[in-house]
C-alpha cells in the first residue's frame, strides 16, 4: 500500500511539473505586441505623405477640416459613438488621417 501511495505521489508531482513547465512556455514578462489604436494613450501615425499626420493630438486634428480621427480599436464598456469625421464623444481618438472613416 505504501509503495502504491508513493508511486501515485510521484506521478502527481510529475504531472504538476509538466503543467507548470508548459505554462512557462509563454513568458509573463515578454512584451505583448498589440496593434496601434488598441491602447488608450496611443497616437498612431498616418500613412506616409498624409498631411494630417502632422497633427499630434485630437484637438489640432479636429480643428483641421481636411482631417479625420482614427478610431479606437481597444475594448470599451460601451460602444464608441463617432461623429461624421471619426471623432468619438466617449472613446479616445488614436490618430489623424485625411482618409474618411468607413461606415
N, C-alpha and C positions, 0 to 999 in steps of 0.2 A: 504494500500500500504506500509506503514512504517513497519507494522508487517511482511509482506512478505519479505521485504528487510532485516530486522534484522534476520529473520529465515534463509534466504539464506546465510547471512554473517556468522552466527553461524555454519551452515552446512559446509561452505567452510573452516572455521577455524578448524573444527573437522577433515575434510579430510586431511588438511595440517598437522595437529598434528599426525594423523595416519601414513602418509607417512614419516614424519620425524622420528617417533618412530621406524618404520620398517627399515629405513636406518641406524639407530643407532644400530641395532642388530649386524652388523658387525663392530667391533670397529676398527677405523682407526689406533689406537696406538698399536693394537695387532701385535706381531711379525709374519711375514709371513714365514712359513716353506717352503723352496724350496729344491729340491734335490741338492746334491753336484754336481758341474760341470756346473751349470747354471750361476754362478757369475764369473765376470772377474778375481777376485782375489782368487778364490777357489783353493785349493790344496787338492784333495780327497785322502783318504787313500786307499792303495792297500789291497786286501784280506789278511787275516791273514796268515802269513807264506810266503808271496810273497817276495823274496829277493829284488825286485825292489822297494818295499815300503820304503827302507832305503833312497832313493833319495828324497830330499825335494825341488828340483827345476828342471826346464826344462833342463838346461844345463847339470847337472850331470846325469840326466836320459838319455838324448840323447847320452852322452858320453859312456854309458854302452851298449854294443852291445846286451846284453840279454834282454834289456828293450824296452818298447813301451810307447808312450804317450797316456794318456786318453783323449778322445775327449771332446771338449767344447760343452755343451748342451744348452747354452743360445741362445738368439737371436742375430743375426748379420745382418748388411746391405747387405753383400754379402755372398754367401755360403762359408763355410770353405774349403780350399784346402789342403788336407792332403797328406803327403808322405807315402811310404810303411810301415813306422814304427809308423804312427799315429801322427806325428808332423805337425802342420799346419803353413803355412807361414803367414796367415792372421788372425788367431784366437789363443787364449791362449791355452796352454797345462794345463790341470787341475789335473794331477796326473801321476803316473808312475806305470806300471804293467808289469809282464812278459807274460801276455796274449796278443797275437797279435790282432790287430784291425780286426773287421769284415768288409767284403766288402759291 
